[in-house]
Amino acid sequence: MKFRMKLKFSIHFQQAIIERNINIDHLKKVIRNPDESYASFGGRSVARKAVSGKILEVVYIQGATSDTKNEYRIITAYYILNT
């Protein structure tokens, strides 16, 4: 069963999404089912997944309350080199 996911974007990322040609559906896939993920500083999480032949890394903060648990504030996202 899919859950409803609400995405919010930082000001930085609003421009970066266009410049980096990042697909919103790919962002959701990375957050929902990452190949790897870890906690970062300031309550951030980092998730990484191979999508469309590239590796997409997403830095986000998940909602802090039960009312906002399906809300994700995207700090940044970028494709990294396949190593």
C-alpha positions in Angstrom: 0.0 0.0 0.0 1.4 3.4 -1.0 1.2 6.2 1.6 0.6 9.8 0.7 3.8 11.8 0.7 3.9 15.5 1.0 7.1 17.1 -0.2 8.3 20.6 0.7 11.3 22.1 -1.0 14.0 24.4 0.5 14.5 27.7 -1.4 17.9 26.3 -2.6 16.4 23.2 -3.9 13.6 24.9 -5.8 16.2 26.2 -8.3 18.4 23.1 -8.1 15.6 20.8 -9.2 15.5 22.6 -12.5 19.2 22.9 -13.0 19.9 19.2 -12.0 16.9 17.9 -14.0 15.6 15.9 -11.0 12.4 14.0 -11.4 9.9 14.3 -8.5 8.8 10.7 -8.8 12.5 9.6 -8.5 12.7 11.7 -5.2 9.8 9.8 -3.8 11.2 6.4 -4.8 14.5 7.2 -3.1 12.8 8.2 0.1 10.3 5.3 0.1 12.7 2.6 -0.8 16.4 3.6 -0.6 19.3 1.3 -1.5 21.0 2.9 1.5 20.3 5.6 4.0 21.7 7.1 7.2 21.0 9.8 9.7 22.9 13.1 9.3 23.3 16.2 11.4 20.4 18.5 12.5 17.7 15.8 12.2 18.5 15.3 8.5 18.4 11.9 6.7 20.3 11.0 3.6 18.9 8.4 1.2 20.5 7.0 -1.9 19.1 4.9 -4.7 19.9 3.9 -8.3 17.2 5.3 -10.6 17.3 5.4 -14.4 20.9 4.3 -14.6 22.1 7.0 -12.1 22.5 7.2 -8.3 20.2 9.9 -6.8 21.0 11.1 -3.3 18.4 13.0 -1.3 18.9 15.0 1.9 15.6 15.6 3.8 13.9 16.1 7.1 10.9 14.0 7.9 8.0 15.6 9.8 8.5 15.7 13.5 4.9 14.9 14.7 2.4 12.2 14.0 0.4 14.9 12.0 3.4 15.5 9.7 5.1 12.1 9.6 4.4 11.8 5.9 5.7 15.3 5.2 9.3 15.6 3.9 11.3 18.8 3.6 13.8 18.2 0.8 17.0 20.1 1.6 18.8 19.0 -1.5 19.2 16.2 -4.0 21.7 15.4 -6.6 23.0 12.7 -8.9 26.3 11.2 -7.9 28.8 9.3 -10.0 28.4 5.6 -10.2 31.5 4.1 -8.7 
